[in-house]
Structures are given as structure tokens and as C-alpha cells.
Amino acid sequence: MISGPMEDRWFLRLGEEERAALLNMGAKPFQTSPGRFMREYVELPDSLLDSPRELSGWLLKSHTYVSGLPPKAPKRRLRKS
């Protein structure tokens, strides 16, 4: 997952360096509920949402990062006896 909405917020998945840069620009660590943080995700600041050109650059960075991740291993299923 690259990005998405959650209630009235928008989140983005980024690598460590890009995440730190965005946090310095006013983003916040993304929480699905109070105290439940999603690792590698940040909540975008309103200033970024108001700038389509800048937002598209960050979406591209997110896409590049996620595209480089290894495939997720399938979960093992328990066999029913």
C-alpha cells in the first residue's frame, strides 16, 4: 500500500530518509487509532495536500519506495483435521 485516506486525514508510506524529511515539514507519524502507529507511514500536513505539484512528487517517492520492497510472504494456513 502506497497511500490512502483515513477519515479526514491522508497517509503515505515512505522510506526512512523521506519520512524524516516529511516529518520536518510538519507531517506526523500515522496512527490508525490513538497509540496505534503504522510503521513507515506518515500523516500528510494540510499544506502538502493544498499543493498538487508537491504532493505528486511525494506520491512518486512513495511509489518508488514501495515498488522496491520484497514481496510479502504468504501467511501459513493451519490445516483442519
Phi, psi and omega in degrees: 000132182266311189199164177178171177266153173214107185056243181256020182241161176232135181239161186214141178260129184219161173288171187303312183294314180294322179298316179298319179297317181290323176298324177291342179267004177111001175290165178232154173302138185278131178240131175284329172206165184308123178085356180250091184274144172259116181300140178077000181249144175232150174271125185287142176286153180303325181300325179286323179293335180275000182236089183305322181295314180292319179300319181296326176297319179290324176297321177296318177299319179296314180300316179298316180296309184294324179296334181272356180284148177291154178300146179285133179290138179294148178287143176286134177264139175278137179278137175275138180264000000 
